[in-house]
Amino acid sequence: MGSYAELSVAGYSVHWSKSYVSGTVMTLFRESDRRIRTRKHGINDLIQGIDDVCAGSEIEETAIEYVCSAKHAADRLDVMGFNMQRVQAEFESGCLARVAEYRSWEEMSGDADWSGDISFYENLTFSAYVAALKEVISESKMQFARSRTLHVNPIVNHILDNEDTLLGYLGGDCRLLFRLACEVVAEDSEVIHDITDLVGSGYYGVDEAVCENALRDLVATHPENTPRIILTEGTTDIWILKAALAILYPHLSDFYHFFDFDVSRSRGGAGHLVSLVKAFSAAGVTNRIIALFDNDTAAHEAVRALKSITLPSNIAVLHYPDLELLRSYPTLGPGGLAQQDVNGLAGSIELFLGVDVLRERQGNLTPVQWKGYNEALGQYQGEVMHKAKLQEAFNEKVDRCTVDPDEVKSTDWSGLEAVLRKVLTAFD
């Protein structure tokens, strides 16, 4: 009979592995997602065709699972590159490949009739498959190894009784199917990787960090599964972005690592960040790397040095985004205070900390002061004033939101949300 690990989405089994935990499946989780609970029934009844005799058993067991919500799993898969655009593209490519395969078989056999299969895949649309998969998952009794009853919808039959592919999905990596499954269920549905059977059979220890160990083994050969590395211009950017990520996207925090300037004793700055990008590119580092520059004159000037270099696809060079707030922002120059668009001229991280941080006691926004003139770009370099005070005010806001998460709703995180959205979609 064997021992199995099983992945379910909203209670429906979508993947299982015999005698081992799949590192690929474990990329959806982190060790902090481990859950131990007591449950009835000694055999995992979600694994199809294993043992129907024990169904309804009142045996108690200690279940060992890795659990997260469908929303968090989808976010994590998006970060890894398994987004819905890719899900659809690979499915449609799979249909074309299947049609070509059947046509070649038909030509080689001479008399065999593959027209029915060819017609099915020629007419199988992604939207129709999605609708059928949603129907199958929502109807928990539709378990493919147990259900041999023909359904009215032929695509449902294709999903329930397909030995060649997992749930009839035509795509390469199984995580594409997982991403789609998370898309068709409620966001708060549980995604569970149940390893109880394997632990009970002695394949893994009760206290073993199974997820952590599986990921460590996987990372050695698969760059897609490694944490993404974020490079910034300095240490201030790092602690601000770390704090924002922990508050706005806590379930994604472990998916990103920041280059530590303190440990490396790097001096920081836009010019040095350009040097780091060149170094990572030349070294052939396979991690996905995001070089995040300020949105100011100095950064745009520095990035010009990368224009003549063909960077590998795993390195993304980004600037902080333009903000509506900064299209008309108070600036201080020789002529006094004036409202100007400072996007691309003075966009350091401090201008993204929120209106509640930028606003001074008098109610005015902390102004940007104009510095030197860049002849190559034909524009001035600006810098927001009183950076230390702004950073201190932001730190206080972080403390409040950490103690009381409801504070996030009453404070302004729109600027950092825009920055993080750019980071999260860097490789789309």
N, C-alpha and C positions, 0 to 999 in steps of 0.2 A: 504493500500500500504506500509506503514512503511517508516522509515528513515534508510539509510545504510551508512556504511563506506566501502570504496573499495580500494583494493590494485591492482595496475596494473604494469606490466613490459613491457616496450617498447610499451605502449598503449593497452596492452591486459590484461583483467581482470583475475586475478588468485585467488582472495579471496575476500569475503565480509562478513561483520557482520551487523546484524540488531539491531539498537537501542543502540549499545555500540561500543567502540573502543577496539579492541583486544590487550591486553598487549603483547601477543606473537608476533603479527605482528609488534608492536612498537619497539621490540628489534632490528629491522633493522635500526632504526633511533635514532637521538638525538634531543633535543629541538632546537638546532642550525640549524636543517634541515627544520624547519618550513618555509613555503612560503605562502604569501598572494598575490593574483593577481585578476584582473578583467577578467572575461571571458564571452562569449556568452553562451546562453542556460541554462535555469533554473534547469533542471533535469540532473543529471549525466548520460549521455547516455552510459557509459561503463558498468553500472549495467544491466545485461541481463534481458529482459522480463518485465521491470518495466513500461515503458510508451513509446511506439513508436510514439504516436500521437504528442508528443512535439518535435520530432526530427526536427532539422533545425530551431528551435525557435531562435529568436534574442533577447530573454530576457537576460539582463546583471545581473551577480551576482558576489559577492566577494567569490572567491574560497579559502579555507583554506586547505593546503596540507602539507605533510611531504615528502621531495624529496631528493633523492641521486642518484648517477649513479649506473648502474648495476655492474661496477667494484668495487665500494666502498661497495655496498651491499654484493657482493660475498666475499670480504675480511672480512667483519664483520661477516658473517655467518661462514666462515672458522675459525675465532677466537673463535666463540661460539661452535665449534665442528661439524658444519653441512657442512663438506667438501664433495668433489665429491666421495671420496672413500666410505664414509658412505651413500651417496645418492644411489650409485649403490648397495651396500651390502643390504640395507633395501628394495630396490626395488626387488631384486632377492629373498630375503627371503619372501617378500609379494607374489610373484608369486607362490612359493612353498606352502605357506599357503593357497592360493586361490585354488590351485589344490587339496590339501588335503581336503579342505572344500567341494568342489563339489563332490569328491569321496565319502565322508561320506554321503552327501545328496542322492547320487545315491544308496548307499547301504541301507540306511534307507527307501527310497521310494520303492525300489524293481523294479518298472517298468518305472520310469521317466528316460529320456535319457539326461544326462548331458555331453555326449561325446564331443559335439561341444565346450562347455565352457572349459572343461578340456584340449582339444587339443589346444585351443587358448592360455591359460596361460602356457601350457607346452612349446609352441613354441615362446612365447613372450620374446624376448631378450632385455636387457637394451639398447643396441645400436639402435635397431629398434624403441624403444619407444622414445629415445632422438631425432632421426631423425624426427619422426612424430610430436613430440611436437614442434620442431623448425619450421616445416611446418605450424602448426596451429597458432603459435604466429606470424610468419612472415606474414601470411595472415589475416589481421586484421578483415576481414569480417566473419571469422570462429568463431563466438561466440556461445558457446555450447547451451545456452537456446533458441537461435534464429534459429540455423541451424539444420534441421532435414533431410537434403538431404544426402543420402548415398554417401560416397566417395569410390573411388577405393581401397584405403588403409584401411583395417579393423582396424588398430591401430589408425588411425585418427578418425574413427567412435567411437572407444573405448574412446578416449579423449573427443570428442565433446558431447557425449551422454551417460555419466556415472553418475548415480545418487548415487552410493555407495561411490565413492571416488572423491577427488578434481582433476579434469583433468585426471582422470584415473591413478593417481600415486599410486603405492602400497607401502606405507611406513607410518611410524607413524606420526612424527611431520610435520606439514604443512611447516615448514621452509626448509625441505629437498626439497620440490617441488620448493620453492622460489629460493633456491640455484641453482637448475637445470635450472630454467627459466632464471636466470641471466647468466648461462653458454652458452645458445644457442642464445643470442642476442648480439648486439654490446656493447662493454664496456661502451660507453658513452650514452647508452640508459637510459632513466629515469625510476626509480622505484618510484612510487607515491602512497602514502596512502592518499586518498582523504576523509576528514572528513566534508566537506562542508555541506552535508545533515544533519548530526547529530547536527552541530552547529546551522544551520538554524532552526532546530526543537526544540532547547532549551535543548538538552541533555548535551551540553557543552557550556561554555561561550566563547565569541569571543576572549578574551584575556587569556583564561585558558591555562596553560602549560600541555596540554593533554598528550604528550609523556612522559614528566617527571613524571607526576602523575601515568600514567599507568605502567611505569617501576617500580616505587616505590612499587606499590601494588603487582606486579609480583615477585619482588625480595624476598619478604617475604617467598615465598614457593618454588621458583625454583632457585637453586644455579647456574644452567647453564646460567641464565640471569644476574647474578651479575658481576661486574667488576673483572677481574683477578688481583690478588695482586702479585706484584714483590718485593721480598726481595733481597737485595744486601749486600755486605760487609761494605758499608759505604755511607756517604752522597755524596761524589764525584761521585761515580757510578750512584747515583740517578739523579743528575742534568744533567750529561752527557747523560744518556739514555733518560731522559725526553726530552732534547733538540733534540736528534737524532730522537726520535719518532715523535715529532712535525714537524720536517722538512721532514723526509722521508715518514712517514705514518700519516699525520695529521688527516685523517678520522678515525684512530684507537686510537687516544690519550685518548678519554674518556672511552675506553674499558679496560684500565689498570690503576691501582692505585699502587703507590709506598709506601712502609713502611717508615714513616717519622721518621728518627733518632733524629732530633732536638726536635720534639714534645715529643717523648717517652724518650728522654735523654739516648738512648742506646749507648753503647760505640763502637759498630761496630766490624769489624774483622771477619775472617773465623770461629773462634771458637764460637763467639757469634751468628753468622748466623746459625750454627748447633743447638745451643740452641733454637733459634727461630723456626726452623723447628720442633724440638721435641715438643715445646710448642703448636704450631698450630695443630700438629698431635694429641696430647693428648687432646686438647680442643674440637676436633671434628668440627673444623671450616669447613664449606661446600663450601666456595669460592674456585675457582681454584687458587692455589698458586704456584708461580714459584720462587724457591730459586736459585739465580744466583751467583755462586762463580767465583772468579778469576781462571785463568788457570795457577796456579803456584804451587810450592811445598807445601807451607803452606796450601793452599786450599785443595789440594788432601789429605794431611795428616789429615786435620780436617774432611773431608767428610768420612773418614774411620770409624768414630764414628757412622755413619748412616747405615753402612752395615748390622749391626745385627738387625736393626729395620725394620718391615714391614710397610712402609708408605702407607696411603690411596691413592687411584687412583687420587684424586684431588690435590695432591702435587707432583710437578716435581722438581727434583734436577738436575741442569745443571751447567756446567762450560762454561766460554767463549770459543769459538771454536778455533781450531788450524787455523793459518793463513799461507799462502804460504810465505808472507813477513818475517815471524819469523823463517822460516826453516834455514835461513842463515843470522843471524843478528849480528851486532857488540856487543861484550861483553868485559867487563873490569875486569880482575882478576889479581892475583899475577904475571902472566906471560905477562901482558900487554893486548893490544887489540887483539881479535880473533873473527872470524866469527863462530857462533854456532847456533844450533837449540834451541830456547828458548821456544818453545811451551811446555806447561806443567811445565815449570820451573820459568817463570817470567811474565806470561800473565796477568798483571793487566790492567785495563780499558784504561790507557794512551797509551798502545801499539796498541790500536784499533782506535785511533783518526785520522789516515790518514797519509800518507807519507808527505803531505804538512805541517803537524804539527810536525811530528817527525824529519824532516830534519832541521839541524842547519844551521847557516848562511854560514858556510864553505862548505855546501853541503852534509855533512856526517849525517847519522842517529844518533840520540841521543842514546848512548850506554846503555846497561844493565850492572849493576855492580853486581858481585857475592857477596852474603852475607854468611850466615851460611850454614853448611852441615847437612842434615837430614839423620840420620843413618837408621831410619825405612824404608825410601823409597830409600835410597842409592843415593841421588841426592842433588845438591845445590839449594838454594833459590836465585833467582835473582830479581833485582828491577831496573826499568828504572830510569836513572838519571834526575835531573832537572824537577821533576813532576810539580812544581808550574808554571814554564815557559810554559810547554806543555799545562797545563790547561788554562793558559792565552791566548795562541795562538789559542786554540780550541774555547774559548769564543769569540774571535774576528771573527773567521770563522763563528760561529753561527750567530753573529750579521750581517755579510755581507749577508749570505744566507737568513736571515729573511727579510732584507730590499729588496734584489733582489733575488728571487727564482731561477733565471737563473744561479746564482753563484754555485748552487749545482752541475751543470753539469761540471763545470771547477775545482771543488775541489774533494778531495778524501774522500769518505764516505764508501769505500768498507769494512773496518774493522767493523764499527758500523752496516752496513747493514748485515754483517754476524752474528753479535750478535743478532740483532733484528729478523732476519729470524729464528734463533734458538728459540727465545722467542715466536714468532708467531705460530710456529709449535710444541710447547712444548707438546701438548696433542694429536698430530696426531696418 
